[in-house]
Amino acid sequence: MQKREQERFPAEERVELNLDGEVLRCRLRNIAPAGCMLACDCEEKLVGRDVSVTLLEGIVPEGRIVWQTEGYVGVRFYRDLGKVTVDYFRVANLMVLGDCEPVDVFGRPLPPLSRNVG
């Protein structure tokens, strides 16, 4: 069993994978501060390629594709995402399971999540 440095959280969001000007529309399957797993339709070998991932408007971490299997890629970010960004996707995933309103640590409502990228 592979030991992971960080906990990964399930996610279900549309994102964009940017490869040297080419944009692939993908689905975020899980996220951690150090990287993410994306479901993408791409038959081209991508391992080792430098990429950026448009998670939300203004949140576009850069990284490298470190693994690829049929229909999925793993991206390792060059700089860890902040806790707030990871928690944003955790809350979005929890909202699918219930109808609770997400709030920050002070009880203030969080802004609505945008389902569309770009």
Helices and strands as residue ranges (DSSP letters): E 9-19, E 22-32, E 35-39, E 50-54, E 62-69, E 72-77, H 83-97
